[in-house]
Amino acid sequence: MEIKMGLFLSMSGVVGASGADVESALKEYATARGGRFEPTTKKSPSWEVLILCESDGNTTVVYPGEFFQWDDAAAHLSRSLDVPVFSFHIHDDDLWMYILFVAGEAVDQFNPIPDYWDGSLSDEDRRHWKGSPAVIARWGSPVQEDAIRDYLVPWNLEDDDPGKAYEDDEYAYGDCWQLVDFMRKLKISYPFTADGRPVGSTYVFEVEGKH
């Protein structure tokens, strides 16, 4: 019997940094960890390469599928470039989440199913993952709080018709692709075409022991 895995996707949304600067910081990150970072013309399959795309003054990084240190890489980018960096993640088609790093430190984070890994999560831990539109508006992107506030709510997984956060959204609550709507409000691009082809530059990105 074939076992199908859901989608796992990890990205950094680098606020206010050029693609060239992000490229240099990623090369520094890989080299310091015994790996390599170099341009490639390979585009497919997209999960085997790193994708880098600059748009609206921000830069998006999509990590290879077998690279698991996306939070560490985002923290490095924020520290090295002295800019806010989102670490975005879609986990097994079930949820999307983010951690926002400033100067290498996590200042905000959100998960719509905070007890996904731990059903006995404390109220304090739940608050830890509730997300703050005020923090995002201050650090993450020049966006009004009201334009993103309705994304940062826990999902009711028993609701068969949960609706959307905003009328112009494409995806509803309970759909991991709601992340794309959220990123659009932050002016951080999702660097793929409608048929799944990567947009931007591609790179070989390897970190020793973690490809």
N, C-alpha and C positions, 0 to 999 in steps of 0.2 A: 504493500500500500504506500502511495506517495504521501509524504508529509509536507505540506506547504507552509512556509514561513511567511509571516506578515512583513510589512515594511519597517525597516530600521533606517533612519536617516539622521545624520548629524551635520550641523552647519554652524559657522560663526557669522554673525552680522556685525561688521566692523563699522562703527559710526564715525564719519568724518575723516577717513583715511583713504588714500589713493590705492589703486591696485598695485602699483609699483612698490609702495611702502609695505603693504601687506605681504607681497611676494618676498621682499628682503627679510621680513620678520619670520616668515615661515621657513625660509632657508636656514636662518640662524637657529630656529627651534629644532629642525631635523638634524642639522650638523652637530649641534651640541649633544644630541642623543644617539650619535653613531649611525645616523641614517643618511638619506639623501633627498634632495628636492631639486628637480630639474624639469624644464619644459618638455612636453611630448605632443606629438600630433594625434595621438590616440584619443578618440572620443567615445568609443564603444567597446565593451560595456561601460557605462558611466560610473558604476560603483567600483571600478578598478583604478580610477584616477581621481586626483584632486581637481576641483573646478573652482576657478576664481573669476568673479564678474564684478566690475565696477559700474555703479549706476547712481545718479542723483547725489553724488558726493559721498556715498557709502560703498562698501565692498562686501560681497558675500563670498564665503568659502564653503564649499561642500566637500566633506572629507571622504576618502575611500571607505568602502563598506567594512573593511577589516581593521580600520583604525578606531580604537575605543577610548582614546584619551582626549576626546573633544573638549571637555571642560578645562583640562590642563592647557591645551593649546589656546583656547579662548583667553584664559587668564594670562598666558604669556603675551598674546597679542595686545591685550589692554595695557599690560605693564611696559612692554617694549615700545609701543607706539604712543603711549599716554593718551589713549582714547577709550571711550566706553565700548564694550564688546558684548554682544549677546551670544550665548551658547544655546542654540536651538536643537531640539531633538524630537523626532517622532519615534515612538517605541511600539514595535510589533503591531502597527495599525490601530492600536488601542487608544493612544493619547498623544498630545503634543505638550511640550514643556519648554521653559527657558530658565537660564540663570544669567543675570546681568553682572558683568565684571567691570569694575573701575579701579585702575591702578593695581590690577592683579587680585583684587578682593571682590568677593560676591556681595553685592549691595541689594539685590532683589531677585526673587525667583517665583515661579508659578507652575503649578501642576493641577489640571482640572479634576484629577482623581488622586488626591494626595495620599490616600491609603492603598494605592494600587499594589505596593510591595509589602505593606504592613497594615493589616486590618485593625490593629490595636493602636493606631497612631493617637498620640495625645493631642489635646486641644492646642497646646503650644506649638507642636509640630505642624498641625494643620494651618495655623496662622502663619507659620514660617513659609508656607508654600502658597499663600493666597495672592501674591503679587500686588504691586502698588503702582497705579497709574501716575501718581505724583512723582515717584522716583524715576519712572520712565521718562516723564515729561521734563524732568530736571537733567537727567544724564543721557538717556537712551536715544532720543531723537527729538527734533523740534516738532512736537505733536501736542495737540490739546488733549487733556485728560479725558474729556467726554468722548473723544474719537476712539479710545481704546478701552475704556472702563468696562464695557459690557463683555469683552472677551475674558476678563479675569474673574470668572465665576465658576464654582464647582459644577460639574455635569451631573444631571439627574439621569442615570442610565436606564431608568424604568419608564421614562417619557418617550412614547413612540413618535411624537411630533414636537421636538424640542424647539424648533424655530432657529432663527439666525440672530447673531449679536446685533447686526446692522442690516438695513434693507438692501444695501448695495453689495453685501457679501455674497460669495458663491457657495460657501459651505456652512453647514449648520452646527450647532452644539452637538457633541458626541462624535463628530467626524474629525479625525486627526488632521485632515487637510485644512481645517480652520486656521492652522498656523500660517498658511499662505495669505489669507485675508489679513491676519494680524501683521505680518511682515509688510504687506502693501501699505498699511496705514503708517508704518514706520519709515516708509520709503527705502526699505531694504529688499532688493529684488530676490525672487525665487528663480534661479538661473537655468530654467528649462523651458523649452517650447511646449506647446499643447500636446504634441505627440512624444514628449519625453526626451528630446535631444538636448544635450547641454549647451548653454550659451556662455561664451567667454573663453578664457584660456584654460588649458588642461596641463597637468603636471604629474610626474611620478613623485609620490610622497611616501617615504618610508622612514620609520623610526625603528631602530634595532629592537627586534623581538616583538614589535607591534606594527604590522603592516596594514 
